[in-house]
Amino acid sequence: MTRTDDEVLDGIPVLAGQGRETTPLPGGLTNRNLRVRTDSGLDVVVRISSPDTGLLGVDRHAEFVNTLAAAATGVGAPVVDYLGGRGVLVVAFLPGRTWGDADVAANLPRLAAALRRLHAAPGFVGRFDMTVLRRRYLEVVQEKGFRLPDGYLDLEPWVQRAEDALALAPERLVPCHNDLLAANVLDDGGDLRIIDYEYSGMNEPSFELGNVVAEARLGPDALAELCAAYYGRHDPADAARAELWGFLARYGWTLWGVIQEGASELDFDFRAWSMAKLDPARELAHGPRFEGLLATVAGR
């Protein structure tokens, strides 16, 4: 642990003046996560981030407020402390193992139940809209001169058609996580817990469903099963809407990786990360399913 981390931990009221054992937790491309156990029996995760929004537009105060709301449903981790303006959030350590992509595929009904609980949380602060976020990210990329993947902008006509179809009959907005990687799900054998609310905000539930399946690199059958478990019905229009949102999510998150490649000091292959998003989006746009998805969503 670095001296900087020591100074941060010394400045957290619930940890000050106590003996502690600190263990870095894996993951986290925009922050550091430390598990801290104190002599008094406190067991917490300290999330250390840049206090400003930066190029990625993360609102740390919204993250704090929404983490509180998620905790109130029993889905999120209880908040122990928060240092506003200093990028420090302290939550209770939750036991359980972190999921991988195969766990998403094997537990779709359980995941749907957890998402229904989360989406019933008290209203989240902020509105997450991938159609707005990707345009903001593209402005950052172009202003900073970051390197777009070859052919990225060639997909804009397909993206615009997907946005137009989705705008015809928007869903009711609910509190959403919006960045639900498998690694953000904790499983202790009981009800699932969901952590890390950096991009949380009010959104359509179909975005959440489409995004989580896209992140886990699963196919249309898995998405149809998740939608049926979530909505309690088998309706092709539910899955089509979620799949279009998954397409837009991949296209938008590609730019997240481009920005990180240009600005981050981490030793991480953000180019490969971006292409893992863009390639499936390109495949869907140029494949036989795309027109049918548009027609199904537009005809609902």
C-alpha positions in Angstrom: 0.0 0.0 0.0 1.3 3.4 -0.9 1.8 6.4 1.4 -1.1 8.1 -0.4 -3.5 5.3 0.5 -2.3 5.5 4.2 -3.0 9.2 4.3 -6.5 8.6 2.8 -7.4 6.0 5.3 -6.1 8.1 8.2 -8.5 10.8 7.1 -11.6 8.6 7.2 -13.4 9.1 10.6 -14.6 5.5 11.0 -11.0 4.2 10.5 -9.0 6.9 12.3 -6.9 5.8 15.3 -7.5 2.1 14.8 -5.1 -0.7 13.9 -6.0 -2.1 10.5 -5.2 -4.7 7.9 -5.5 -3.5 4.3 -5.9 -5.7 1.2 -6.1 -4.3 -2.3 -9.0 -5.7 -4.3 -8.7 -6.6 -8.0 -10.5 -4.8 -10.8 -11.3 -1.1 -11.0 -10.2 0.8 -14.1 -11.2 4.2 -12.7 -10.5 3.8 -9.0 -8.7 1.8 -6.3 -10.6 -0.5 -4.0 -9.2 -1.5 -0.6 -10.6 -4.0 1.9 -9.9 -2.7 5.4 -10.4 -4.7 8.6 -9.9 -2.9 11.9 -9.0 -4.1 15.4 -12.5 -3.1 16.4 -14.1 -5.6 13.9 -15.0 -3.2 11.2 -14.8 -4.8 7.7 -15.2 -2.3 4.9 -14.3 -1.6 1.3 -12.8 1.8 0.7 -13.3 3.1 -2.8 -10.7 5.8 -3.8 -11.5 7.8 -6.9 -10.7 11.2 -8.5 -13.1 13.6 -6.8 -13.9 15.4 -10.1 -16.0 14.0 -13.0 -13.0 13.9 -15.4 -13.3 13.0 -19.0 -15.6 10.1 -18.3 -18.2 12.2 -16.6 -18.7 10.2 -13.4 -20.6 12.2 -10.7 -19.2 11.0 -7.4 -22.0 12.6 -5.3 -24.6 10.9 -7.4 -22.8 7.6 -7.0 -22.9 8.1 -3.2 -26.6 9.0 -3.1 -27.5 6.1 -5.4 -25.4 3.7 -3.5 -27.5 4.6 -0.4 -30.7 4.0 -2.3 -29.5 0.7 -3.6 -28.5 -0.4 -0.1 -32.1 0.4 1.1 -33.4 -2.3 -1.2 -31.0 -4.9 0.1 -29.3 -5.2 -3.3 -26.4 -2.7 -2.7 -23.8 -2.6 0.0 -24.5 -0.5 3.1 -22.7 2.9 3.1 -20.4 3.4 6.1 -18.8 6.7 5.3 -18.4 9.2 2.5 -15.9 12.1 2.1 -17.6 14.5 -0.3 -15.3 16.3 -2.7 -12.5 13.9 -1.9 -13.5 10.9 -3.9 -13.8 8.5 -1.0 -16.7 6.1 -0.5 -16.7 3.5 2.3 -19.2 0.6 2.1 -19.6 -2.6 4.2 -17.6 -5.6 2.9 -20.1 -8.2 1.5 -19.1 -11.9 1.6 -19.6 -13.9 -1.5 -17.8 -14.6 -4.8 -17.6 -12.3 -7.7 -19.4 -13.5 -10.9 -17.8 -14.2 -14.3 -19.7 -14.2 -17.6 -20.6 -17.9 -17.3 -22.4 -17.2 -14.0 -24.6 -14.6 -15.8 -25.6 -17.3 -18.3 -26.3 -19.8 -15.6 -28.3 -17.6 -13.3 -30.6 -15.5 -15.4 -33.8 -15.8 -13.3 -31.8 -14.9 -10.1 -30.3 -11.9 -11.9 -33.7 -10.8 -13.1 -35.0 -11.0 -9.5 -32.1 -8.9 -8.2 -32.7 -6.3 -11.0 -36.4 -6.1 -10.2 -35.5 -5.3 -6.5 -32.9 -2.7 -7.6 -35.3 -1.1 -10.1 -37.8 -0.7 -7.3 -35.3 1.4 -5.2 -36.1 5.0 -4.2 -35.5 7.3 -7.2 -31.8 7.6 -8.2 -30.1 11.0 -8.7 -29.4 11.8 -12.4 -30.5 10.5 -15.7 -28.3 8.0 -17.6 -28.9 8.2 -21.3 -26.5 6.3 -23.5 -27.6 8.3 -26.6 -26.5 11.5 -24.8 -23.4 10.0 -23.2 -21.9 8.6 -26.4 -22.2 12.0 -28.1 -20.5 13.6 -25.1 -17.7 11.0 -25.3 -17.3 11.5 -29.0 -16.9 15.2 -28.4 -14.1 14.4 -25.9 -12.4 12.0 -28.3 -12.5 14.5 -31.1 -11.4 17.5 -29.0 -8.5 15.6 -27.5 -7.4 13.9 -30.7 -7.8 10.4 -29.3 -7.6 7.6 -31.8 -11.0 6.2 -33.0 -11.1 2.6 -34.2 -11.1 2.3 -38.0 -14.7 2.6 -39.3 -16.2 3.6 -36.0 -18.2 6.5 -37.5 -19.4 4.3 -40.4 -21.9 2.8 -38.0 -23.7 6.1 -37.3 -26.6 5.5 -39.7 -27.4 2.2 -38.0 -27.1 3.8 -34.6 -29.4 6.6 -35.6 -32.0 4.2 -36.8 -31.8 2.2 -33.5 -32.2 5.4 -31.5 -35.2 6.5 -33.6 -36.9 3.2 -33.1 -36.4 3.2 -29.4 -37.6 6.8 -29.1 -41.1 5.8 -30.5 -42.4 4.4 -27.2 -40.0 4.9 -24.3 -40.3 2.8 -21.2 -40.9 4.2 -17.7 -37.6 5.2 -16.1 -36.4 3.3 -13.1 -33.2 3.3 -10.9 -30.6 1.5 -13.0 -27.0 0.4 -12.4 -26.2 0.9 -16.2 -22.7 -0.7 -16.0 -23.5 -4.2 -14.9 -20.4 -6.2 -15.6 -20.5 -9.8 -14.2 -17.8 -8.7 -11.8 -20.2 -6.2 -10.2 -22.4 -9.1 -9.0 -21.7 -10.8 -5.7 -23.1 -14.2 -4.9 -23.2 -15.8 -1.4 -25.8 -18.4 -2.4 -28.7 -16.3 -1.3 -30.1 -13.1 -2.9 -27.6 -11.5 -5.3 -25.9 -8.2 -4.4 -24.9 -5.6 -6.9 -22.0 -3.2 -6.3 -20.3 -0.1 -7.9 -22.8 2.6 -8.9 -20.5 4.9 -10.8 -22.8 5.2 -13.8 -26.1 4.7 -12.0 -29.1 6.9 -12.8 -32.7 6.7 -14.0 -33.0 4.7 -17.2 -35.2 2.3 -19.1 -35.0 -1.2 -17.6 -34.5 -2.7 -21.1 -31.2 -0.8 -21.3 -30.1 -2.6 -18.1 -31.1 -6.0 -19.5 -29.5 -5.5 -22.9 -26.3 -4.1 -21.4 -25.7 -6.9 -18.9 -26.1 -9.5 -21.6 -23.9 -7.6 -24.0 -21.2 -7.2 -21.3 -21.3 -10.9 -20.6 -21.0 -11.6 -24.3 -24.2 -13.7 -24.4 -26.5 -14.2 -27.3 -30.2 -13.5 -28.2 -31.5 -16.7 -26.5 -30.0 -15.6 -23.1 -31.4 -12.1 -23.5 -34.9 -13.5 -24.3 -34.7 -15.7 -21.2 -33.6 -12.8 -19.0 -36.4 -10.5 -20.4 -39.0 -13.2 -19.8 -37.8 -13.7 -16.2 -37.7 -9.9 -15.6 -41.1 -8.9 -17.2 -42.9 -12.1 -16.4 -44.0 -12.7 -20.0 -42.6 -14.0 -23.3 -42.8 -11.0 -25.7 -40.3 -10.7 -28.6 -40.7 -7.0 -28.4 -39.1 -6.9 -24.9 -36.0 -8.8 -26.1 -35.8 -6.8 -29.3 -35.8 -3.5 -27.4 -33.2 -4.8 -25.0 -31.0 -6.0 -27.9 -31.1 -2.7 -29.6 -30.0 -1.0 -26.3 -27.3 -3.6 -26.0 -26.1 -2.6 -29.5 -26.1 1.1 -28.5 -24.3 0.3 -25.3 -21.5 -1.5 -27.1 -21.1 1.4 -29.5 -21.1 3.9 -26.7 -18.8 2.1 -24.3 -16.3 1.7 -27.2 -15.6 5.4 -26.8 -15.1 4.9 -23.0 -12.2 2.7 -23.9 -10.9 5.1 -26.5 -10.8 7.9 -23.9 -9.1 5.6 -21.4 -6.5 4.6 -23.9 -5.7 8.2 -24.6 -5.8 9.5 -21.0 -5.2 6.7 -18.5 -1.9 5.8 -17.1 -2.9 2.3 -16.3 -1.0 -0.6 -17.9 -4.1 -2.0 -19.6 -5.0 -2.8 -23.2 -7.9 -0.4 -23.7 -7.8 -0.8 -27.5 -8.5 -4.5 -27.2 -11.2 -3.7 -24.7 -12.8 -1.2 -27.1 -12.7 -3.6 -30.0 -14.4 -6.3 -27.9 -17.4 -3.9 -27.8 -17.3 -2.5 -31.3 -16.9 -5.8 -33.2 -20.1 -7.4 -32.0 -22.0 -4.1 -32.6 -20.7 -4.0 -36.2 -21.6 -7.6 -36.7 -25.2 -7.0 -35.6 -25.6 -3.9 -37.7 -24.4 -5.7 -40.8 -26.1 -9.0 -40.0 -29.6 -10.4 -40.9 -31.1 -9.6 -37.4 -30.9 -5.9 -37.4 -33.9 -5.0 -39.7 -36.1 -7.4 -37.8 -35.2 -5.9 -34.4 -36.1 -2.4 -35.7 -39.4 -3.6 -37.1 -40.3 -5.4 -33.9 -39.5 -2.4 -31.7 -41.2 0.1 -34.1 -44.3 -2.0 -34.4 -45.0 -2.6 -30.8 
